[in-house]
Each structure stands twice: as C-alpha cells, then as structure tokens.
C-alpha cells in the first residue's frame, strides 16, 4: 500500500507544481487521474483488509469520481465559461485527487 501511496503523492505534487504553467498542470492532471483510477481499482483486491470507515471513504471516492465523469456528458452552456474552467476543470479534480490521497494516507500502513 505504501508504494501506491508514494506514487500518488509524487504524481499529486508534480501536478501541483506544474500548475505554475496552467496548461502543463492540466495535462499532468489527466495523468494523475489515470494513476488514481488505476490505484483505486487495485485497492479492490485488498477490500477485505480495510476497516469499515476506509471502505466508506473508498465508496464515497468512487461515487464522487463517477458523478464527476458523468457530468462531462452534459452540456453546460448556461454556465459562465470561466467558472467551468476554473472550478470544474482545475479545482474540483484536484480536490478529488486530494481526497484520494487522504484515503491512501490512512491505509498506507496495511501490508499486502
């Protein structure tokens, strides 16, 4: 678990650093998202080792991530484009990534 945590932590920090040049941060965020979805999928292999609280957190993470992904299927023409760019494309995904990093931090001590 510690390896998954460290990979995600490094990817998160790199993404934050690349946001100095907004466009590279956004590209890095796509890679971070892929890493986190793969990591969350791997965590299902260890589901029985997690506490009830951790299982709840992972379920919440998957629900939020799924809702966020589904929202990309809708047209949001009535919203201000700046709001969607800043909140929907930059802040919200990084908040979801931060939440997943929080979950990983709480389970990094679990051995395989």
Secondary structure, 3 states (H helix, E strand, C coil): CHHHHHHHHHHHHHHHHHHHHHHHHHHHHHHHHHHHHHHHHHHHHHHHHCCHHHHHHHHHHHHHHHHHHHHCCCCCCCCCHHHHHHHHHHHHHHHHHHHHHHHHHHHCCCCC
